[in-house]
């Protein structure tokens, strides 16, 4: 089994605004770092841009961005997020994103070779919000071991 993750965030300003310029300017570097990280399997992109900034999890919210990826394990995802240059990106999240006041990230296990859809990921996030952590949808604070099927 591999670990899928989704996180969403509402920007404090639209692309092109100086308040989010550092975020957009760092995306190519951060994505390249992910792509070359041990345990990286796949990340969602919106076409030719090399990132997912054109995708929206909610049609009604043009400022909500989404990021989804698949990793070999919980440990490899954790290492990328919190033990690489990506940590500086995480530490600046409040500069670029409005606090949502609710869960904005979810993880779940997928069979090796499976690429999750954005719809499935959003369903898992909503399940986590409504029901709390479970083998179906969880967080780093409340993880579950992989089962033989997702």
C-alpha positions in Angstrom: 0.0 0.0 0.0 1.0 3.6 -0.6 0.0 6.7 1.2 -2.2 9.4 -0.5 -2.5 12.9 0.9 -4.6 15.9 0.1 -4.4 19.4 1.6 -6.3 22.5 0.7 -5.9 26.2 1.5 -7.6 29.5 0.7 -5.1 32.1 -0.5 -5.0 35.5 1.3 -4.9 37.1 -2.2 -5.1 36.0 -5.8 -2.2 35.0 -7.9 -0.3 38.1 -9.0 -0.8 39.9 -5.7 2.5 40.7 -3.9 1.2 39.0 -0.7 1.4 35.6 -2.4 4.4 36.2 -4.7 6.9 34.2 -2.6 4.5 31.3 -2.6 4.1 31.2 -6.4 7.8 31.9 -6.9 8.8 28.9 -4.8 6.4 26.4 -6.3 8.7 25.0 -9.0 11.5 24.5 -6.6 9.2 22.9 -3.9 7.6 20.6 -6.5 11.0 19.6 -7.9 12.1 18.8 -4.3 9.1 16.6 -3.8 9.6 14.8 -7.2 13.2 14.0 -6.2 12.5 13.0 -2.6 12.9 9.4 -1.4 9.5 7.7 -1.4 7.8 10.1 -3.8 5.4 8.3 -6.1 3.1 10.9 -7.8 1.6 14.3 -7.4 -1.4 15.9 -9.1 -0.7 18.5 -11.7 -3.1 20.6 -13.8 -1.5 20.1 -17.2 1.5 22.0 -18.6 2.2 24.1 -15.5 3.9 21.4 -13.5 1.7 22.2 -10.4 -2.0 22.1 -9.4 -2.7 25.8 -8.9 -5.3 25.9 -11.7 -7.4 23.1 -10.0 -10.1 24.0 -7.6 -11.6 21.6 -5.1 -14.7 23.8 -4.8 -16.1 25.5 -8.0 -17.6 28.2 -5.8 -14.3 29.2 -4.2 -11.7 30.5 -6.7 -9.1 31.2 -4.0 -9.0 27.6 -2.6 -6.0 25.7 -3.8 -5.4 22.0 -3.6 -2.4 19.7 -3.4 -2.5 15.9 -3.7 0.3 13.4 -3.8 1.1 9.7 -3.2 4.1 8.4 -1.2 5.6 5.0 -0.4 5.0 5.4 3.3 3.9 7.8 6.1 7.6 8.2 7.0 8.7 9.3 3.5 5.9 11.9 3.4 6.7 13.1 6.8 10.4 13.4 5.9 9.6 15.5 2.8 7.2 17.8 4.7 9.1 18.3 7.9 12.7 17.3 7.4 13.5 19.0 4.1 13.5 22.5 2.7 9.7 22.1 2.5 9.5 22.9 6.2 10.3 26.6 5.5 7.3 26.5 3.2 5.1 25.0 5.8 6.2 27.6 8.4 5.1 30.4 6.1 1.6 28.9 5.5 -0.2 31.6 7.6 1.4 34.3 5.5 -0.2 32.9 2.3 -3.3 31.1 3.4 -6.4 32.1 5.5 -6.9 29.9 8.6 -9.8 27.6 7.6 -10.9 26.8 11.2 -11.4 23.1 10.1 -9.4 20.2 9.0 -7.5 21.0 5.7 -5.4 17.9 5.2 -6.2 14.2 5.0 -4.3 10.9 4.3 -5.4 7.5 3.3 -3.9 4.2 2.0 -4.2 3.3 -1.7 -3.0 0.1 -3.5 0.4 0.4 -5.1 -0.1 1.8 -8.6 -3.5 3.5 -7.9 -3.8 7.2 -8.6 -6.6 8.8 -6.6 -9.0 11.3 -8.0 -9.6 14.7 -6.7 -13.3 13.7 -6.1 -12.2 10.8 -3.9 -9.7 12.9 -2.0 -12.4 15.6 -1.3 -14.8 12.8 -0.1 -12.1 11.6 2.3 -11.5 15.1 3.6 -15.3 15.5 4.2 -15.4 12.1 5.8 -12.6 13.1 8.2 -14.3 16.4 9.0 -17.6 14.6 9.7 -16.4 11.5 11.5 -12.9 12.1 12.8 -9.9 9.9 12.0 -10.5 6.3 10.9 -8.7 3.9 8.5 -10.7 5.6 5.7 -9.3 9.1 6.4 -6.7 10.2 8.9 -4.0 12.6 9.8 -0.4 12.4 11.1 -1.8 12.8 14.7 -4.1 9.9 14.3 -2.7 7.4 11.8 -3.8 3.9 10.9 -1.8 1.0 9.5 -2.6 0.1 5.9 -5.1 -2.5 5.1 -4.9 -4.8 2.1 -7.5 -2.7 0.2 -8.3 1.0 0.2 
